[in-house]
Amino acid sequence: MSRAKITRAQHSEDSAGNPAVIGTEFLLSMVEAHNVRGNGNVIKMDSGFKAQQELEKIEQQIERLQALEGQNEETRRQVQQLHDRVNDLRREVSSHLNPWERTEMARHPQRPYTLDYVERIFTDWSEIHGDRAFGDDPAIVCGMARFHGEEVLIVGHQKARDTKQKVYRNFGMPNPEGYRKALRAMQVAAKFRRPIFTFIDTPGAYPGLGAEERGQAEAIAYNLREMVRIEVPIVVTITGEGGSGGALAIAVGDRVLMMENSIYSVISPEGCASIMWRDPTKRNIAAAAMKITPKDLGELGIIDGIVIEPPGGAHTDHAQASELLDGVLQQQLAELKRLPASDLLNARYAKFRNMAQFFQVEG
């Protein structure tokens, strides 16, 4: 008998007499049946992203069961076992996501955004507004804060979850004033020797007429040049989507990290499919060909590390995702602070200058 069938049989027997537990266990068993076979390997009868969505619904039911009053010890034990099974299956499914499914995870509306990480990792947040030339851009947030007692600067894209805030944040797509605000803040941080953390999560720079009139391309290019020269440590983290120059404009750093379920690319898979095949529905083929996942980019030397997420993704537990990221940021900053400014700049320049060199001509 397969492991999944044995597990279902055992739990069905244990949960006899509790209809709520039986119902939740039945739903979980259905997901297991479609995603696990006897040897424990994940199969692709359902998409990994769809399985994760089903597990989210089951987890919500489990949370409601845990909140019920008057439960005996046996019922609490059964509910905890269901919770553990959900986490185990989440880990298995997450490890087998294909590039397009990971793209869907990166775009999950409940993933933590920059201000969610600021709230949980940093203290004494004080936001900076405006580029002193045109206006403020809410799609990029900047501010001073303390990181374990040390004064730092935070720059990041900011998306939103409800319609009003999405419009206000321009769906996380910055205008030129956003990049100019970010650079202004970074130059202030460099003046006072404060390390910089940037958080990347954007579909790309805003392609509107007004943005082009105000110098979108120039603002991005200027940021790329100036960030190479900033004489303080810069740690970059791609937390969701890292799309095109809109991401790179604040992603020139000494360390570039990616969350486990994030993507980093010059164009979206849909955009690539539209150009290559005139068919955006071939986005899954494009996503695989583009090498946009953390594993692929790590092997290509584009990024410096992958930050593990909670089972099922960062959107399932903002607090745990922040805690995992916090530990990595501390480690990276400690390493960078030991380097003299001249070594920091030389290493940063060499890092980006040597990217995409896959062939070497001898002689």
N, C-alpha and C positions, 0 to 999 in steps of 0.2 A: 504494500500500500504506500502511496506517495506521502511525503512529509506534510504537504498541505492537507491531504485527506485525513491523516492521523490527527493533525492539530485541530481540524474542524470537529472531528468526532469527539476528541477529548473535551473540547470546550463546550460542545453541545450538551454533553453529559453533565459537565460541571455546572452549567448555567441553567439546568432544568429547574423550573419553578419560578423563574424571573422573566416575564415576557419581554421587558425592555432590554435586558441583556441578551436574550435569545434573538430578538429582532436585529440588534446591532451586530451580533456575532454572525448572523446570516448574511447581512450586507457585506461585512468584511470578508467572509468566505467566498462570496461571489467575485470580489475584486482579486482575491488570491488565486482563484481558479483560472482567471483570465490572464494572470501575470506571472504565475509561478508554476513550474512543473516539479516532478518528484525530486529531482536532484538539486532543486533550489535555484536553478538558472532562470533569469527573466526571459520570457518570450514576448513577441510583439503582436499578440492578438488584439490588444488595445494599444493606443498610443500612450507613451509614458506620461505625457502631460494630462491626458484624460484620466489615467489612473490616479495621478496626484490630486486632481479635482475631486474624484470620488472619495479618496482618503480624507480630504479636507472635510467633506460632509460627514463622514463617519466620525472623525475627530470631534466635530461639533456635537454630535449625538453623545459621544462619550463624555464630553464636558458637562452636558446636561445631566447625564446619569450621575456623575461625580457630585453635582450640586444638589441632588435630591437628599432630603433629610430622612432619618430613620432607617438607614441602611445597616445591615449587620456586617460583621467582619468578612464573611464569605462573599457577599455581594461586592464589597469594596475590593477584595482580592481579584474577583472575576473582571471587574471594570479595569483594574490596573493591568491585568493580563491582556485585555483587548488593546489598551493604550500601547503596551510594549509591542504587540503584533503589528499595530499600525506603524510604529516607528521603524521596526525591522523591514517591513515591506517598502516603506518610503525610501530607506537607504538603498535597497536593492533596485528599485525602479529608477532612482536618481542616478545610480552608477551606470545605467544603460540608456540614458536619454540620448537621442541623436541630436545633431546640431540645430535642427529646426525646433525640436521640442525644448532644447535649452534656451533658444531664442524666446519662445513663449514664456518660459519661466522668468527670463530676464525682464520681460514686459508685464509680469503679473501686477495688477493694480494695488495689491496689498504689500508689495515689497517695501522695506524701509527706504525712505528717501534721505537726503542730506540732513534735514532738520531732525529727523528721527534719530540719526546717529549722533548728532550734536547733543540732543537731549540726554542720551544715555552714556556717552563716552566723555563728553567735555563739560566743563563748568564755567560760570561767569561769562556766558555768551553775550557779546555786544555787537549788533549788526551794523555794517557799513553800507550806506546807500549812495547811489549816483556816481556818474563818471566825470562830473564837473565839466561836461561839454554839451550833452544833450538831455540826459535824464537818467532815471533808474530803470533797471530791468529785473523784474521779480523772477525771471527764469534762472538767474544765477544769484545765489546768496553768498555774501562775504561777511566776515566778522572776526573780531578778536575773541579768544577764549583761553581757558587754562586746560592743559592736558597733564593730569597728575601733578598739578602744581606749577607746571611750566607754561609761560605765556606763548601762545601760538596763533597763527592765522588759519582760518578755515575758508575755503572757497569750494562751491559745489553747485551743480545743477539742481533745481528743485522742481519736481513734478507735483501733482495734486491728485486727489481722489474724487472730489465732487465737481460737478459741472462749473460752478461759479469759480472755484479755485483753479480749475484747469485753464479756464479762459484767462484768469489773472496771471497765472504762471506761464501762459502761452504754450501749454502742453510740454514744458521743459525745453523749448527751443529758443535759445538766446538770440537777441538782436545785437548789433555792434556795441551798443552802450553797455551790454552785459560783460563783454570781454574787456572793454576799456575800464569798467569798474573793477573787474577782477585784477587787472594789471596794476591799477592805481593802488589797490589794497596790498598787493604783493610787494610793490616797491616800498610802501610804508613799513611792511613787516621786515624787509631786508635792511632798512635804515636802522631799525631797533633790534636787529639780530634775532628775530623770531622765526622759528621753523614754520613751514607751510604744509598743510594737509589739503589736498584737493579730492573731491568726490565726483565721479563722472557717471551721469545717467541721463542721456539725451538721445533722441532720434537723430539729431543733427542741428546745425545752425538754421535759424528761421529763413526760408527762401523768399520772403515777401519783397515787394517792390520797394517799400520804405527802407527795409534793411539794406538792400543793395544801394539805394541812393545815399545812405549814410555810411557806406564803406564797409560792408560786411567782410569782404575778402581781405581788405587791408588790415582790419582790426584783428582777424585771425592770424595773418602772417606776422604782424607786428608782435603779437603775443608770443609766437613761436620763437622769434629772434630774441626777445627780451628775457623770456623765462630761462633760456640757456645761460644768461649772464647773472642771474640772481644768486648772491653769495650766501645763501642759507639753505639748509636741507629742505628738499621738497619730496614728499611722499604722496604718490597718486594712487587712488583706489577706484577701479571701475566697479560700481555697485550694481548696475543694471545694464542698460544699453550704452555702448560707447560708439556713437555714430559719427562718422566722417570728421571733417575739420572742426565741427562744432564741439567734439570731444577733445581733440588733440590740442585745441587752443588753450586749455588749462591742464594739459596732461604731460607737459614736458617736465620730468622729475628725475630724481636720483634713483628712486625705486618706483616701479609701476606694478601694482598688485591687481588681481582680479578676484572678485567673489566667485565662488564655485559655479553659480548659475548666472553668470553674466556673459556678455558678448562684446567684442571690440572689432570694428570693421570700418572700411572707408565708405560703405554704402549698405543699405538694408538688404536682406536677402530678396525681398520683393522687388526692390529697385534693380538689383543685379539681374534677376530673372526677366524683368521687363526689357532690359537692354540686350541681354544675351539671346533670349529666346522669344522675345515679344509676348511673353506669357507669364504674368506674375504668379500664376498658380504653381509654377515650378520652383517656388521659393525653397522647398526642402532640398532640392538638388543644388540650388545655388548656395544655401547655407553650408552644405557639406563641402562644396568645392572651395569656398572662400576661406576656410580655416579660421573661424571666428571664435572658437571656444577656448577657454583657459588652457586646456591640455594642448591643443594645437599651437597656440601662441607661445606657450612655454617652451615647446620643442623647437620653435622657430627663433627663440631668443628675443621675442618682442617684449615679454613681461618678465618680472623677476620672482613672482610667487603667486600662489593660489590660496585664497582664504576659505577654509572649510565653512560650510553653512550648517544650520541645524537640519535634522532629518526632514525631508520634504521641501527644503528651501528656506531662505531668510524670511519670507512672508509668514511662515508658520509661527515664528517666535522672534520678535524684534529684539527682545532683551538678550536672548542667547546669541543671536547673530551679532549684536553689538559687542558682547563680551568676547566672542571669538576674534572679531576684528580688532578690538582694543589690544589684545595680547600681541598680535602681529605688528600693529603700529608702534607699540612700545619697543619691541625688538628692533625694528627697522630704524627708528629714530635714534636709538642708542648707538647703533653701528655708525650712522651717518655723522653724528655729533663728534665722533672721535677723529674725523678727517679734517685737515686744514682746508680753508676756503679754496685755495688754489687747486688742491687735489680734487675737491668736490666738483669744481667747474670743469676740470680736464676730464674727469671720469664721465660726467654728464654729457659733455660734448662727444666724447668717443662712443658712448652708449648709443646715441641716436645717429651719429655719423656712420656707424658700422651696421646698422640695421639693413636687412634685405640684401646683404652681400653673400650670395650663395656660390659664387664662382671666383676663383683666384687665378689670375693670369701670371704665369711664371716667366722670368726673363725680361 
